[in-house]
Amino acid sequence: MVGMEAATEETLVKPEAVVGSFSDETAHLYYRFYVGTRVGDKYVCVVVKVVSDDAFVLTAYLTDKTKKGTQIWPNET
């Protein structure tokens, strides 16, 4: 993720989707698609842990597709 700092920040500020993790109910996965990364067209996924009145980034990575989970945003109700 070296050189992807701006994309990581943009993913947190303007995500295309936010999904709740199946394996950790306190983790939210923020996704945004980018064309032309060093390894091709990929989603940036930023995993954020949300506990009490705090939140922090656990990790960020590139992926081909979003994971299944509870869709948090956009809300489709």
Secondary structure by P-SEA (a helix, b strand, c coil): cccaaaaaaaaaacccbbbbbcccccbbbbbbbbccccccbbbbbbbbbbccccccccccccccccccccccccccc
